[in-house]
Amino acid sequence: MRSRAALMTAAVRLVSERGTTAIPITDLAEAADVSRQVVYLQFGDRDALLVEAAADLVRRELIDEASESTDSFAGSLALARHFATHSAFYRAMLTGSCAYAMTTTLNGVFSSVNHTAVRRLFGDLDGQLAVDFAAFVAGGTGAVVNAWLVDGVDPLDPEELAGRLLRLAPVLTGAHRTPPAGGPA
């Protein structure tokens, strides 16, 4: 298990330093002080290692903390700060060879968290609709975060992103609507 963690740590560090996912397996193995064979045995290939490193980083730094927070702004700000702190890594991941796999994997990770929030907000949704809506929210949030990360001007402003994300919530819940003049409230 130590070699797996060492490989994921090395992946995040090397991708962040080099700004690319085009890192040879030899370099990843050397940075983790393991053999190339361990990379193949643990992950199958380089892209799978990089995607798992991204998912592990999100789980360790965001998901565990997010499950404890009930403050929407604090949660959005923690998410924005995480991605800003690791922007070099995520930018490379979002523009590299494993972008699709990473986006799909992270959407799955965030969907599981969103499922709880969707149930809390819209308890009457049937099982599949709740799952689909959680995936919809994760994908939409991911698109906003990805655009901010890739196209944003440095230094990235986590508070600006958190505010943008929070402004979306009333739209999703329908709370943004004002009744038409003379109509029912």
Contacts in CASP RR format, 6 or more apart in sequence:
PFRMAT RR
TARGET T0000
AUTHOR 0000-0000-0000
METHOD contacts of the structure
MODEL  1
MRSRAALMTAAVRLVSERGTTAIPITDLAEAADVSRQVVYLQFGDRDALL
VEAAADLVRRELIDEASESTDSFAGSLALARHFATHSAFYRAMLTGSCAY
AMTTTLNGVFSSVNHTAVRRLFGDLDGQLAVDFAAFVAGGTGAVVNAWLV
DGVDPLDPEELAGRLLRLAPVLTGAHRTPPAGGPA
3 32 0 8 1.000
3 34 0 8 1.000
3 38 0 8 1.000
3 42 0 8 1.000
4 42 0 8 1.000
6 32 0 8 1.000
6 33 0 8 1.000
6 34 0 8 1.000
7 28 0 8 1.000
7 29 0 8 1.000
7 32 0 8 1.000
7 34 0 8 1.000
7 38 0 8 1.000
7 39 0 8 1.000
7 42 0 8 1.000
7 43 0 8 1.000
7 49 0 8 1.000
7 53 0 8 1.000
8 49 0 8 1.000
8 52 0 8 1.000
8 53 0 8 1.000
8 56 0 8 1.000
8 57 0 8 1.000
9 32 0 8 1.000
9 53 0 8 1.000
10 28 0 8 1.000
10 31 0 8 1.000
10 32 0 8 1.000
11 23 0 8 1.000
11 28 0 8 1.000
11 49 0 8 1.000
11 50 0 8 1.000
11 53 0 8 1.000
12 53 0 8 1.000
12 54 0 8 1.000
12 57 0 8 1.000
12 86 0 8 1.000
12 89 0 8 1.000
13 31 0 8 1.000
14 23 0 8 1.000
14 27 0 8 1.000
14 28 0 8 1.000
14 31 0 8 1.000
15 21 0 8 1.000
15 23 0 8 1.000
15 50 0 8 1.000
15 53 0 8 1.000
15 88 0 8 1.000
15 89 0 8 1.000
15 92 0 8 1.000
15 93 0 8 1.000
16 86 0 8 1.000
16 88 0 8 1.000
16 89 0 8 1.000
16 92 0 8 1.000
17 88 0 8 1.000
18 92 0 8 1.000
19 88 0 8 1.000
19 89 0 8 1.000
19 91 0 8 1.000
19 92 0 8 1.000
20 92 0 8 1.000
20 96 0 8 1.000
21 46 0 8 1.000
21 47 0 8 1.000
21 50 0 8 1.000
21 92 0 8 1.000
21 93 0 8 1.000
21 96 0 8 1.000
21 97 0 8 1.000
21 98 0 8 1.000
22 96 0 8 1.000
22 97 0 8 1.000
23 46 0 8 1.000
24 46 0 8 1.000
25 36 0 8 1.000
25 39 0 8 1.000
25 40 0 8 1.000
25 45 0 8 1.000
25 46 0 8 1.000
26 36 0 8 1.000
28 39 0 8 1.000
28 46 0 8 1.000
28 49 0 8 1.000
29 35 0 8 1.000
29 36 0 8 1.000
29 38 0 8 1.000
29 39 0 8 1.000
32 38 0 8 1.000
39 46 0 8 1.000
39 49 0 8 1.000
42 49 0 8 1.000
43 49 0 8 1.000
43 52 0 8 1.000
47 97 0 8 1.000
47 98 0 8 1.000
47 101 0 8 1.000
48 101 0 8 1.000
50 93 0 8 1.000
50 98 0 8 1.000
50 102 0 8 1.000
51 98 0 8 1.000
51 101 0 8 1.000
51 102 0 8 1.000
51 105 0 8 1.000
52 105 0 8 1.000
54 89 0 8 1.000
54 90 0 8 1.000
54 93 0 8 1.000
54 102 0 8 1.000
54 105 0 8 1.000
54 106 0 8 1.000
55 102 0 8 1.000
55 105 0 8 1.000
55 106 0 8 1.000
55 109 0 8 1.000
57 86 0 8 1.000
57 89 0 8 1.000
58 82 0 8 1.000
58 106 0 8 1.000
58 109 0 8 1.000
58 110 0 8 1.000
59 109 0 8 1.000
61 82 0 8 1.000
62 78 0 8 1.000
62 79 0 8 1.000
62 82 0 8 1.000
63 109 0 8 1.000
63 113 0 8 1.000
65 78 0 8 1.000
66 75 0 8 1.000
66 78 0 8 1.000
66 79 0 8 1.000
66 113 0 8 1.000
67 113 0 8 1.000
69 75 0 8 1.000
69 78 0 8 1.000
72 166 0 8 1.000
72 169 0 8 1.000
73 162 0 8 1.000
73 163 0 8 1.000
73 166 0 8 1.000
75 162 0 8 1.000
76 161 0 8 1.000
76 162 0 8 1.000
76 163 0 8 1.000
76 165 0 8 1.000
76 166 0 8 1.000
77 158 0 8 1.000
77 159 0 8 1.000
77 162 0 8 1.000
79 145 0 8 1.000
79 161 0 8 1.000
79 162 0 8 1.000
79 165 0 8 1.000
80 145 0 8 1.000
80 156 0 8 1.000
80 158 0 8 1.000
80 159 0 8 1.000
80 160 0 8 1.000
80 161 0 8 1.000
80 162 0 8 1.000
80 165 0 8 1.000
81 158 0 8 1.000
83 90 0 8 1.000
83 145 0 8 1.000
83 148 0 8 1.000
83 149 0 8 1.000
83 156 0 8 1.000
83 158 0 8 1.000
83 161 0 8 1.000
84 155 0 8 1.000
84 156 0 8 1.000
84 157 0 8 1.000
84 158 0 8 1.000
84 161 0 8 1.000
87 149 0 8 1.000
87 154 0 8 1.000
87 156 0 8 1.000
90 149 0 8 1.000
91 149 0 8 1.000
91 150 0 8 1.000
93 99 0 8 1.000
93 102 0 8 1.000
94 102 0 8 1.000
94 103 0 8 1.000
94 146 0 8 1.000
94 149 0 8 1.000
94 150 0 8 1.000
95 150 0 8 1.000
103 142 0 8 1.000
103 146 0 8 1.000
106 142 0 8 1.000
107 135 0 8 1.000
107 138 0 8 1.000
107 139 0 8 1.000
107 142 0 8 1.000
108 135 0 8 1.000
108 138 0 8 1.000
110 138 0 8 1.000
110 139 0 8 1.000
110 141 0 8 1.000
110 142 0 8 1.000
111 131 0 8 1.000
111 134 0 8 1.000
111 135 0 8 1.000
111 137 0 8 1.000
111 138 0 8 1.000
111 139 0 8 1.000
112 134 0 8 1.000
114 134 0 8 1.000
114 135 0 8 1.000
114 137 0 8 1.000
114 138 0 8 1.000
115 130 0 8 1.000
115 131 0 8 1.000
115 134 0 8 1.000
117 134 0 8 1.000
117 137 0 8 1.000
118 125 0 8 1.000
118 130 0 8 1.000
118 133 0 8 1.000
118 134 0 8 1.000
118 137 0 8 1.000
119 125 0 8 1.000
119 130 0 8 1.000
121 173 0 8 1.000
122 130 0 8 1.000
122 133 0 8 1.000
123 130 0 8 1.000
125 133 0 8 1.000
137 172 0 8 1.000
141 165 0 8 1.000
141 168 0 8 1.000
144 161 0 8 1.000
144 164 0 8 1.000
144 165 0 8 1.000
144 168 0 8 1.000
145 161 0 8 1.000
148 156 0 8 1.000
148 161 0 8 1.000
148 164 0 8 1.000
149 156 0 8 1.000
169 175 0 8 1.000
170 176 0 8 1.000
179 185 0 8 1.000
END
